[in-house]
Amino acid sequence: MTKPLKKGQPEDDYKYIPLDDYQNYLYTFDLGAAASLVTAGFELVSLDKANPRKVQFIFRREVGIEKVVDDYWADRLEVKARAFFDNVKMLKNRIYSE
């Protein structure tokens, strides 16, 4: 999955990200989990829109990312509500604008 370069962009902005590298990346289709990870400070690397019906969010795997995801699914994760909502809006904008 690579993106074409836009006029005036350096080549460093785009990098191939494999969709099966589970050691270096975390993949999720869940918007709430993705917004929670962004709110917790984890880096969203890319969106995979190969399937027109759903988007896969791709995060760089870092220390603590699994705990945040586990806490999200166990309903134990505490994040700032406004930041979470702003990140949901940001992710939706990225889904529909690219």
Helices and strands as residue ranges (DSSP letters): G 11-13, E 25-28, H 31-39, E 44-48, E 56-60, H 65-73, H 81-97
